[in-house]
Amino acid sequence: MNRIQSKLQEDKKLLSIYFSAGYPRLEDTKEIIESLEKNGVDMIEIGLPFSDPLADGPTIQASSTQALKNGMTTETLFNQLKDIRETVSIPLIIMGYFNPMLQYGVEAFCKKCQEIGIDGLIIPDLPVDVYNEQYKSIFQKYDLINVFLITPQTSIERINFIDSISEGFIYMVSSASVTGSSSGFGDEQTSYFKRIADMNLNNPQIVGFGISNNETFTQATKFAKGAIIGSAFIKHLSNFGIDKIKTFTDLILKNK
Amino acid sequence: MTYNINNKGYYGEFGGAYIPEMLYPNVEELRQNYLKIMAEPSFKEEFDQLLKDYVGRPSPLYFAKRLSEKYNTKIYLKREDLNHTGAHKVNNTIGQILMAQRLNKTRIIAETGAGQHGVATATVCALMGMECIVYMGEIDIARQAPNVARMKMLGAEVRPALSGSRTLKDATNEAIRDWINNPVDTHYIIGSVVGPHPYPDMVARFQSVVSEEIQWQLKEKEGTTKPDYVIACVGGGSNAAGAFYHYLEDTDVKLIAVEAAGKGIHSGESAATSVLGREGIIHGSKTLLMQTNDGQITEPYSISAGLDYPGVGPMHAHLYKTGRAEFMSITDDEAMKSGLELSQLEGIIPAIETSHSLAIFDHKKFKEDDVVVINLSGRGDKDLQNYIDYFKL
């Protein structure tokens, strides 16, 4: 069983954290991952930086741009993660846009992920049908789970289709927005979370976009299996550096 | 083999819709409806009427006598520069605003580089009384002040794109983000044959009026609908798509696409995508684009703001890959010289984009009886300062 699948079976709400690899400094990647695990994070999305991240707001784009300036490349990231499984055991997902993977070679990319011990990929701009027709067998060959997104605008029919081809969890985008834009969830989001929960899908849902503190984390996980935090964590890194990761996770999980 | 789009939204291996799920409902709504709407008699009637009475179509097909004498061949200029707002761009914005109305959208967004598409969008929004937001790179706002002023005069809001390289590609990113944030009431008027399917096809169809007119106009003048060559400049490629459209499958008609070589193809400051680009994904489309080995999109350069896009539309990628169109590249200096030449031989000041296509006569010899049609995509008013500075006039 893939690490993502085992993690999803644990009887708890999952906290997943996204950050841009190579930010704030090129060499921080490994230390951030280790520190997140140590401080109670259940799963990590390692952002592969891209020059033109269409689905991301200003915070993630800025960190991505800085990471590229720092010299981050696909090869560099793979080198940094080479021995990550000696120290880290939680699920690791690489999240990035499709073009850098296409240039690396999709199969070579997947193979490398498996060698390192990456468990899944999130590729916002790889359409579901293209994945299904062209890449599914490659992902499966290297035991990688591809995570798909749904939004409040996604039709029931399409949600059911996405559920049918998902093998881990569904990434539930909280509202019609790019990353890092909303503050707090209103009735509209709550009823959307509930509506999806009531569909009793095969795959659990993890909510992303707009989660920044304990309150939004609690709201999001009332109906969903877990939540993903990206922009708020990156802001924390920008403000306080990588030594203060515990302050952030404590805030989200309300640890004292 | 077809050179046009297939029913899956691809030109050969290029095209498709590589978009985040957040954009899926908007793009899918458009995909399901655009052909149906364009085929409605009331749509066609309104589109044709506006092109005639508002844009001033048909644009003349002008036999350029002195230019023809100089290069010893028969050169016709398709005068898109005479359209309202000064370029071919308005053909597409008229079509898309009518499309937006029929999809019950109330808010329009657009991206612009040099500002020509922004002005054409602001114009049709004023015409239809719709809210208009134009994203423009902060750097472009500074260097294209007259067009920024035009958009404001027309009632549009110009929002600076502050991310990345702060030029056209970033303005496009910002417009796409706006669409993600406003999925219900907003239509995104893309200005070229780029972006996710169905945009490249929809924009090409709206621009295809150019080659439709060339066919009958040439018939009147030369007794044939077919020129030997059709030549157009390519940034994203909308004017070329329009000029090529009705000749795509007719291989008797040779197609030439002219890209901007900037300061020289290998100078590091160029926008010659067919030479410097590789297959990849940009703005939701699989096509040729300029990028690093690592797949990061790079910033192109051309003296002409309308040609410095790091990709080409998927139709052009296909025309390049199949050899259906010949791709040539012209430097800043060659283009500027040809712009001055046309001004003084024919009394027509062309946009610098268009000047690139005029420069190919120094690179390629045509036969005396060849009929060569050049799409004169825009007028040079917007570029006067550039010409003045360049020639120290």
Boltz contact constraints between the chains, C-beta under 6 A:
constraints:
  - contact:
      token1: [A, 51]
      token2: [B, 296]
      max_distance: 6.0
  - contact:
      token1: [A, 51]
      token2: [B, 297]
      max_distance: 6.0
  - contact:
      token1: [A, 52]
      token2: [B, 173]
      max_distance: 6.0
  - contact:
      token1: [A, 52]
      token2: [B, 297]
      max_distance: 6.0
  - contact:
      token1: [A, 54]
      token2: [B, 173]
      max_distance: 6.0
  - contact:
      token1: [A, 54]
      token2: [B, 176]
      max_distance: 6.0
  - contact:
      token1: [A, 55]
      token2: [B, 20]
      max_distance: 6.0
  - contact:
      token1: [A, 61]
      token2: [B, 163]
      max_distance: 6.0
  - contact:
      token1: [A, 73]
      token2: [B, 294]
      max_distance: 6.0
  - contact:
      token1: [A, 74]
      token2: [B, 294]
      max_distance: 6.0
  - contact:
      token1: [A, 98]
      token2: [B, 281]
      max_distance: 6.0
  - contact:
      token1: [A, 99]
      token2: [B, 280]
      max_distance: 6.0
  - contact:
      token1: [A, 99]
      token2: [B, 281]
      max_distance: 6.0
  - contact:
      token1: [A, 99]
      token2: [B, 295]
      max_distance: 6.0
  - contact:
      token1: [A, 100]
      token2: [B, 295]
      max_distance: 6.0
  - contact:
      token1: [A, 103]
      token2: [B, 295]
      max_distance: 6.0
  - contact:
      token1: [A, 124]
      token2: [B, 20]
      max_distance: 6.0
  - contact:
      token1: [A, 125]
      token2: [B, 18]
      max_distance: 6.0
  - contact:
      token1: [A, 125]
      token2: [B, 20]
      max_distance: 6.0
  - contact:
      token1: [A, 149]
      token2: [B, 21]
      max_distance: 6.0
  - contact:
      token1: [A, 151]
      token2: [B, 21]
      max_distance: 6.0
  - contact:
      token1: [A, 151]
      token2: [B, 22]
      max_distance: 6.0
  - contact:
      token1: [A, 153]
      token2: [B, 25]
      max_distance: 6.0
  - contact:
      token1: [A, 153]
      token2: [B, 183]
      max_distance: 6.0
  - contact:
      token1: [A, 176]
      token2: [B, 183]
      max_distance: 6.0
  - contact:
      token1: [A, 177]
      token2: [B, 181]
      max_distance: 6.0
  - contact:
      token1: [A, 178]
      token2: [B, 177]
      max_distance: 6.0
  - contact:
      token1: [A, 178]
      token2: [B, 180]
      max_distance: 6.0
